[in-house]
Amino acid sequence: MPYVNSSAISRIEWNAGTLSIWFRTSCKYDYFGVPNAVYEVFLNAGSKASFFNDFIRDRY
C-alpha cells in the first residue's frame, strides 16, 4: 500500500484493475478497469493531483 508524497492524495493502491485512491480531504475512492501501466505511471508522476485530473478522473 504505497503512501505518496502529495498534498491532495495520501495513498494509492492497485489490485486486479481496481485503482484505490485515498484523498486527504475526503475518503477512499475506487476506479475500475484501470490498467496496471497507468497505476505505475501514476506512482511515478511528479504531481499526483495533476496526473489524477488529466488521466484518471472522468475516464474510469
Phi, psi and omega in degrees: 000090183291120168275141185240159179268095183207145178282342183253332187235134180259331186208145178225134180219145177230135178211113175051045177091355177256119177263121178252130181233128175260115179270143182294327184266357179217231183228199181278138174235143178251138179236128189256148178079022181273123178294150178302325180299321178295317178301314181298317178293321178302313180300327183264000182293142178296319177240108180296319181296317179295317178298315178303311182296322185277328190235351183238309182304134179065011177246332182233000000 
